[in-house]
Amino acid sequence: MKRFMMAAMVPALLLGCSEQNKQHSSQQPQQPGFLEGFFHIEANVITIKTADDKPISGAQVLIGDALNSPFSGNFLTTNASGQVEIPAAWTSPTAVTVQAAGYIRATYLAQSPAAMTIILRPIKNGSAQYEVKGAALDLPVKNNDDQVDFGLVMPAFTKLDLLSFNLDSVISPQSDTISALGQEIKVPSNISLPKQSEKYSFFTITLDKPLYRTYFGQKGVNRLVAVKGRFPFKDTVDAMRGGKEFYELINMFKISGAGIRDLDVQGNSQLNIPAGELSFTDSKKITAPAVRGDELFIAVGVANQSGYMIPTDIKNVGSNKSMTLNTLAGSDQKVLAVLKKSADMKSGNDRMSATLLPFEAQTAPKMLPLINDPSFVGQNEVVFPQFNTVEGVNPIATYSVISSQIEVQQGPAKVTIMNPEWEVYASKWVTGMKLPNWPQGSRGNGKKRWEVSFIGSQTASQAQLGPAIIDAATHVTHSSVSY
């Protein structure tokens, strides 16, 4: 019976192939053949899936650097199972690029003709911005003790967020204004300051900014963290009056606990968060490497809570110096170390080197060097800076993302955010990248940013390409160019 079915399908298959061959010079991808509707030859297919393991049908797959290059018939469409059969004409390593409606285009470089699975991430609708505001609760306010009690509210982080860490996600670059000593003082918008009074010289100053505000670009369930802490009032006011930026004052912050809440964001929302449900009673020491005079080394204690990373402390550590960070006892304790240029902190440049490691009793992380920005050598081609790894860190991947830069309104401020359009993965550290020529048009106009991250690991010598590379990553060095 099985032989009879196969024999019956041969004419239909040949007819399908004949019709497809007529379309090889077209810019329309080949549709899946009749045979693919009956059998999924797992050892000889490319499978396109979502991050939650669902097949993506109708995805377009380009094998090579352009239509009909390096062979005819290299532009295909996935079937209902999210699969295309690997063409026999594919005989040597080349790029594989996939695009599907609602997803970020992805390219996997230097792929051999073998079964593979490519994961696509959904496109974010970055033009929408939803404000969440509320109060951090259960702060132990005591007047006239020269200590300001505060709550710092932020989204909970994933490992991917941490290895592309931006201090702005912890201390908002946006500000709200409070009055003190007849002057207006700008306070980060994601800080909650319950009403409290402190003395400054001969004056009693009342601080009252009970509501934090933060923003999300997507609807759905988001996890927020309210961290509680204290800072000395007089010393902090003096430093800010002297022109210090808020990030320069982080060593004055004493963080002691946090609370966590999930919120289904469907529009502008309000959420009060108790900030004392978790107590950061454990502590561990971190030692900074040798840091240049124009660089900053920032250490963040982290508690891994079911895949979400909760900040437990943050400090600016001097070159070859040691500091103690608070952390959550009984949790999966980690430490995030970030190296930045001081000038980049002030300008907002995203260049950085980061590592995320288990937080031992004494941790002394080694950092990949900071790198220069990519340089264009053609319309769709860049070269990357070359550098050496550090002892014990294996080069496992290069990740690039090309994003459109769009301006959105967040409260009273206009903010530039990145909308990812195209991701590119390589299974080693590469010296440059050239984007394939997608058959169906350009990526559109407007300002773009091309980012590159060189990913290393202390625990793996190779990693699966795609979003899963983050599982093996311990080190990243990152830079970008706008155009």
LINFENQUI-V597171 format. One record per residue. N is the residue number from 0. PSI is psi as a letter, one per 30 degrees, with the letter a starting at -180 (NA if undefined). Layout:
BEGIN
[[N:PSI] [N:PSI]]
END
This chain:
BEGIN
[[0:e] [1:e] [2:e] [3:e] [4:e] [5:e] [6:e] [7:f] [8:f] [9:e] [10:e] [11:e] [12:e] [13:e] [14:e] [15:e] [16:e] [17:e] [18:e] [19:e] [20:e] [21:f] [22:g] [23:e] [24:f] [25:l] [26:g] [27:k] [28:k] [29:k] [30:l] [31:k] [32:l] [33:e] [34:e] [35:f] [36:f] [37:e] [38:k] [39:j] [40:i] [41:e] [42:f] [43:h] [44:l] [45:k] [46:k] [47:k] [48:l] [49:l] [50:f] [51:g] [52:g] [53:k] [54:k] [55:j] [56:l] [57:g] [58:k] [59:k] [60:k] [61:k] [62:j] [63:a] [64:f] [65:l] [66:k] [67:g] [68:j] [69:g] [70:l] [71:k] [72:h] [73:g] [74:j] [75:l] [76:k] [77:l] [78:a] [79:f] [80:g] [81:h] [82:k] [83:k] [84:k] [85:k] [86:k] [87:f] [88:f] [89:j] [90:f] [91:l] [92:k] [93:l] [94:k] [95:k] [96:k] [97:k] [98:k] [99:k] [100:k] [101:g] [102:l] [103:k] [104:k] [105:k] [106:k] [107:j] [108:l] [109:h] [110:k] [111:l] [112:i] [113:l] [114:k] [115:l] [116:k] [117:k] [118:k] [119:k] [120:k] [121:k] [122:k] [123:k] [124:i] [125:f] [126:f] [127:k] [128:k] [129:k] [130:k] [131:k] [132:l] [133:a] [134:k] [135:k] [136:l] [137:h] [138:k] [139:i] [140:k] [141:k] [142:l] [143:h] [144:g] [145:g] [146:k] [147:k] [148:k] [149:l] [150:k] [151:j] [152:k] [153:l] [154:k] [155:k] [156:l] [157:l] [158:e] [159:e] [160:e] [161:e] [162:g] [163:h] [164:k] [165:k] [166:f] [167:f] [168:f] [169:e] [170:j] [171:k] [172:f] [173:l] [174:l] [175:l] [176:k] [177:l] [178:k] [179:k] [180:h] [181:g] [182:l] [183:k] [184:k] [185:k] [186:k] [187:k] [188:f] [189:g] [190:k] [191:j] [192:j] [193:l] [194:k] [195:l] [196:k] [197:l] [198:k] [199:j] [200:b] [201:g] [202:l] [203:k] [204:k] [205:k] [206:k] [207:i] [208:i] [209:f] [210:k] [211:l] [212:k] [213:l] [214:k] [215:k] [216:f] [217:k] [218:l] [219:a] [220:k] [221:k] [222:k] [223:l] [224:k] [225:j] [226:k] [227:k] [228:a] [229:l] [230:l] [231:k] [232:e] [233:e] [234:e] [235:e] [236:e] [237:e] [238:e] [239:e] [240:f] [241:g] [242:g] [243:k] [244:l] [245:e] [246:f] [247:f] [248:g] [249:f] [250:f] [251:f] [252:k] [253:j] [254:k] [255:f] [256:a] [257:l] [258:l] [259:k] [260:k] [261:k] [262:k] [263:j] [264:j] [265:f] [266:a] [267:k] [268:l] [269:k] [270:j] [271:k] [272:j] [273:k] [274:g] [275:g] [276:f] [277:k] [278:k] [279:i] [280:f] [281:l] [282:k] [283:l] [284:k] [285:k] [286:k] [287:k] [288:a] [289:k] [290:k] [291:l] [292:f] [293:g] [294:l] [295:k] [296:j] [297:k] [298:k] [299:j] [300:k] [301:k] [302:k] [303:j] [304:j] [305:h] [306:f] [307:k] [308:j] [309:j] [310:k] [311:f] [312:l] [313:k] [314:k] [315:j] [316:k] [317:l] [318:k] [319:g] [320:l] [321:k] [322:l] [323:k] [324:k] [325:k] [326:l] [327:j] [328:k] [329:g] [330:l] [331:j] [332:k] [333:l] [334:k] [335:k] [336:k] [337:k] [338:k] [339:l] [340:k] [341:e] [342:e] [343:e] [344:e] [345:e] [346:f] [347:g] [348:k] [349:g] [350:k] [351:l] [352:k] [353:l] [354:k] [355:j] [356:l] [357:k] [358:j] [359:a] [360:e] [361:j] [362:k] [363:i] [364:k] [365:k] [366:k] [367:k] [368:l] [369:k] [370:l] [371:l] [372:l] [373:l] [374:k] [375:k] [376:g] [377:l] [378:e] [379:h] [380:k] [381:l] [382:k] [383:l] [384:k] [385:k] [386:l] [387:k] [388:l] [389:l] [390:k] [391:f] [392:j] [393:k] [394:j] [395:f] [396:l] [397:k] [398:k] [399:k] [400:k] [401:k] [402:l] [403:k] [404:k] [405:l] [406:k] [407:l] [408:k] [409:j] [410:b] [411:f] [412:k] [413:k] [414:k] [415:k] [416:l] [417:k] [418:j] [419:k] [420:e] [421:k] [422:k] [423:k] [424:k] [425:k] [426:g] [427:l] [428:k] [429:l] [430:f] [431:l] [432:k] [433:k] [434:k] [435:l] [436:j] [437:k] [438:f] [439:h] [440:l] [441:l] [442:g] [443:l] [444:a] [445:l] [446:k] [447:l] [448:k] [449:j] [450:k] [451:k] [452:k] [453:k] [454:k] [455:l] [456:k] [457:f] [458:f] [459:l] [460:f] [461:l] [462:l] [463:k] [464:l] [465:a] [466:f] [467:f] [468:f] [469:f] [470:e] [471:f] [472:k] [473:f] [474:k] [475:k] [476:k] [477:k] [478:l] [479:l] [480:k] [481:k] [482:NA]]
END
